[in-house]
Amino acid sequence: MHHTAAANPPATLLPGFFSIMSSHPTLNANALAELAATIKSWGRELGFQQVGITDVDLAEDERHLQRWLDAGYHGEMGFMAKHGTKRTRPAELVPDTLRVISVRLDYLPADTESAKVLGQPQTAYVSRYAVGRDYHKLMRKRLATLARWVEERVGPFGYRAFVDSAPVMERALARKAGLGWIGKNAMLLNPRAGSLFFLGELYVDLPLPIDAPFEEEHCGSCSACRTACPTGAIVDDKVVDARACISYLTIELFGAIPERYREAMGNRVFGCDDCQLVCPFTRFTRPTAEADFAPRHDLDRASLVSLFAWSEEEFLDKTAGSPIRRIGYERWLRNLAVGLGNAPWSESVEAALHARLAYPSDLVREHVRWALARQRERRGRMIISQK
């Protein structure tokens, strides 16, 4: 575990804290309870909407994950299987972990008009979490600050911060920490915020009191998410076949996007929010006050043609500090080509595709050819209908 060197314990140590670490933790339950309450208060001060604390028993979730992996639903995401039980047993990933502090941070930018953009087939749809700056650094920095404040209060302790960056069962831990329930789309849902938030964790070796897990599930008979999924990727309640999910196809998949899913992708070029946008609880989502999550480079409303015209230098420049950067320029063009293939026919779309026909990547060229064939088909139908 990470330990910060501290020559002398700070003067603000909780009374009797060191005997908490002795063989009689019950004697100091009050000090631990006070620390847990303080951690939650500090978390809110740092901008997190919610903070919960849980133990590390994920036996039930481990069985669920194994069934999902056995069914092959993870597709090319080999990282989901390769860490063995480290993902479901926190103390194997970070020795001595006793508790996990789970936090959520809302990300929906104001005025992004998600549904409107989805209804404009010539406009690129970028998943709402990715239109601004990358959340990983911002959240990790805040979790590190939280850990530092705890350390100033109690002295050196073992901890490690995670934000979607290691084999961590973040949704399962958040549910156990009381932050929400797992919805039918396998997302964590919160009754006051829907699911448009990021999760982060602080693994700690402190025996803090734990919060009650979120036991009640409020989905009821609603299956709006399953109905709305463009590719039918939600194959059962709480079970997503990633191989059919547009987020997987546009972000995790390295090769060609299977033709059977291309039309259903519509104008979604990085991720997909459909199952979240139709969720009745999404209407309770409050816009974020985080300036970092505000859309950059018009990524919440740019046309497919304008993004397809970006050079590699422009792509690298405009996606600096953005989650989009991780897919690379080649897959960015691949995704945009599919979007252009689905767009209504126009001279500008056809010209944009023609300009990329000689692009030095088989992957890009194959998707451009597919898109051009679709555009020509539409042009042919228009000519016939005008006769």
N, C-alpha and C positions, 0 to 999 in steps of 0.2 A: 504493500500500500504506500501511497505518497505520504511522506512526512516532511513537514517544513521544520527546518532547524530553528530552535528557539532556545537561546542560552538560559534565559530565566523565564519562568511562567509569568504572564502578565498580571498586573495588580488586580484585575477585575475578575479573578477566578470565582466561580460560584462557591459558596461556603460548603465545605465538606466534599468537594467534587472528587478529589483523588481517592477517597474511600469508595466512591461509586465503582471504581475500577478494581476494587478489592473483592474478596469473596462474599461480601454481603451487600449486593446491589440494592436489596429491598430497603435497607436502612436509609438510602438516599433517593427514594422514589420521588420525593418532592423536588429535589434539585433537578432531576431528569425531566420531570413534568414541566418545570419552569423553563428549562432549556428548550424543550420541544415547542412550547408556546412562543418563546422568543424567536426561534428559527422561523416559525410561520410569519411572525410579524416582520422580521427582516426580509423574508422572501417577498412579501407584498411591497415593502419599501423599495426593493430592487426591481419592481415592475411585474412580477409574476402574479397572475390572477388567482392562483390557488397553489397551496403547498400541502402535501400529505406525507405521512410516514408509515412505512410498512415493514414487515419482517421479510425473510428471504425464502419462504416456503412456496414454491411454484409447482408442486407436484402435479396438480390438476392441469395446469397450463402446459406442462411438459408432455403430458399424454396427448393433449389436443394438438400440439406442434408436431409430435411424432406421426400422428395420423395424417396430418396435412402433408408432411414430407413424404410419407409412404405412398401417398396418392400422386406424388410428382407435381403437386400444384405450384411448387416454387420455381419451376421452369429452369432457366439458366442461372438462377440466384444460388450458386453453389455455396456462397457464404452462409446461407441459412442452415446448412447441414454440417459444414465442416468443423464447427467448434465443439461438436459433441454436446456434453451437458453444461458447458460453461455458460451458455445462453440462459438456461433455466435454473442454474444453481449459482447465484451471485458470488458465493464464497469460493467457488472454484475459479472464477474469473479474477476476483480480487480477494486474496486470502484475508481472513478475519472479518469479513463484512458481516455485520449483524443486522443492520437496518438500511433501508433505501429511502432517501428523501426524494419524493417525486414532485415535479413542478409542471405547471402548464402556463403557456404564454400565447394569448390570442394574436392572430396575425392578419385578420381580414382588413385590407385597406379600405378606407372610405371611398365611396363613389366609383367602385370598379365595374358596376353594371354587368356582372357575370352572365346572367341569362341573356341579356341583350347581345353581348358579343357572340355567344353560342349561336344566336339566331342570325348572325351575319356571316355567311359562308366564305366571304372573301377576306374576312378579318381573322388573324391568328388568335387562337385561344391558348393562353399559357396559364397553367394551374395557378390559382391565386397566391399560393404560398411562395411562388418563385418569381413574382413580378418585381420584387424589391431586392434588397441585399440578402446574402446568405445568412440564415439564422444560426448556423452552428457556432460561429465564433462569438456572436453576441450573447447567446445563452450560456456558452461554456464560461465566458468571462464573468458573467453574473453568478454562476454557480461557484466559481473559484472565489469570488468576493464573499459569497455567503459562507464558504468553508473558512476563509480567513477570519471573518468576524467571529465564527464559532471558536476558532483557535485562540483568538485574543481573549475570549471569555473563559475557556476551559483548559487551555494549554494544548500541547501537541496531541494530535489524534490521527488515526489513519482514515484517509478518504480518497475518492477518485470521482471526477465528474464525467458524465457521459451525455452527449446530445446526438442520438442517431449515429453513433460513431464506433460502435463495438457490439459484440453479441449480447444484447440486452433486451429483455422482454418488456419494452417500455409500456405497452398498453396494459399488459397483465399487472405490472407493478402499480401503474396508476389506478387501475380498478381496485386493487387491494388497498391502496392508500386513500381510497374514498373520493377519487377525482371524477368518477363516472362509471358507466357500464359499457360493455362491449355490444355494439349495435349489430343489426343483421348484415351490415356491410363490413363487419370485422373492425370498424373504427371505434375508438373510444368516444362515447357520447356523454355530454354533460347537459343537464336539463336547462341550464342558464346560458349555454354557449354553443350548443350543437357540437360540431367536431372540428371547427376551423381554428385549431390551436396546435402549437408545438409542445412536445413533452421533453423533459430533461430529467436527469437523475444524479444524485450524489450518493455514492455507496460509502457508508461510514461504519466504523467499528465501535460506535457508541450504543449502549443498550437502551435507546430511547423508548418511551411508551409509543405504542402504535395506534393508528387510527382504524376505525371500523371500516371494513371494505364496503364498496357500493353494492349492496345486495339486490336492490330493486331494479328491474329492467323495465323501461318505459316504452319499448317499441310496440308492445301489444300485438294487435293483428295487422299493424301497418307494415307494408312491404314495398313502400314507394321506391326505396333504393334498389331493390331487386328488379322492379319493373323498369326503372329509368336507366339501368346500366346498358350502354349502347351495344355491348358485345355479349351480354349475358354471362359476365364473369363471376357473378355472385351465385354460386351453384347450390348453396344451401345456406340456412341461417348461420351467420358468422363464418362462412367458408367462402373464400375467394380463390378462384383458379387464376393465379397470377398470369399464366400463359395467355389468357384472353383479356386481361385488364389493360386498358389503354395507358395507364401510368407505367406499367411494366413494359409494354411494347415501345413506348416512346423514350423511356429512360434507362431501363435495365437491359433490354434486349440489344445484343451487339450486331446481329446479322440482319437479314431482310425481314421486314414485317410481313407475316403471312397474308397472302392476298385476300383470304376470307374475312379479314378484320379491317382492311383498308377503308372500305366505304363507310363502315360504322365509325371510324375515327373522325370523320367530318373535318372540322378545322382545328382539332385539338393537336397541337404540335409539341407540347411538353406537359405531360401529366393529364389528369382528368379529374374534375370535381363533381360530376353529375350526381353520384350517389350521395354526396354531402349537400349539394345545393337543393335537392328535392326533400331532404329530411325536414320534417315539421319543426324540429328543434333549432334548425339553422336560423329561423326568424328571430331567435333570441340573441343571436350573435351581435356583440357590440363592435363597432369598428375600432381597430387598434389605434393607440396614440403613439406607437413607435414610428419615429420618422424613418428609420431604416427599412421598414416594410412598405413604404410608399412606392408606387410604381416608378420604374426608371426606364428611360429610352422608349416611352410609350408602349411598353411591353403588354400593357393591359388593353391596348386597342390598335396595335399596328397591323397593317395589311400583310397578308401572306407574301405578296409580290415584293414589298419593300424589305422584308426580312430575308427573303430568298436572294436578294441582290447584295446582301452584306458580303464583303470579302472576308477571308479568314482573319485578317488583321482587325477588321471591324468587329467580327464576332468575338475575338479575344479581348478587344478593348471594351466592348459594350457589355460583355458578360463577366467582366472582372468583378469579383466579390458577389457573384450571383450563383444560385444552385444550378443554373442552366449550363454553366461552364463545364461541368463534369461529364456531359455527354459528348463533348467535342464537336468540331465543325462538321465532320462527315455525317454524323447521325442527325445533327441539326438540319442539314440539307435534306437528308432522307425523309425526316418527319415533315418538313415543309413541302417536299415534292408530293407527298400523299395528300396534304391539305389542298394543294393546288389542283391535284387530280379530282378532288371532290368539289372544287369551287365551280360556280356557274361559268359558262364559256365567256371568254373575253379575249380580245387581241393581246392585251397586256399579259394575261396569264399564259397564253400560248407562247408568246415571245420570250417570257421569262424562263419557261421550261426549255425552249429551243436553245437558249443561251447556255444552258447547263448540260446539253447533250454530250459534249466532249469532255466533261469534267473527269479528271483522272482518278476515278474511283468506281469500280464495278458496282458497288452497293448503291451509290448515288445514281449512276446512269440507269440502273435497272428500275429504280423507282420513278425516275424522270420519264423513261419510256412508257411505263404503265400510266403515268399521269397524262402524258401527251395523247395516248390512245383514248383515254376517257374524254379529254377535251375535244379531240377530233370527232368523236361520236356525238357529242353534244352539238358541235357546230353543224354536223350533218343533219341532225334532227331539226335544228333551227331553220336550215335552208329548206328542208322538205315542208315544214309547217308554214313557211312564207310563200310557198308556191300556190 
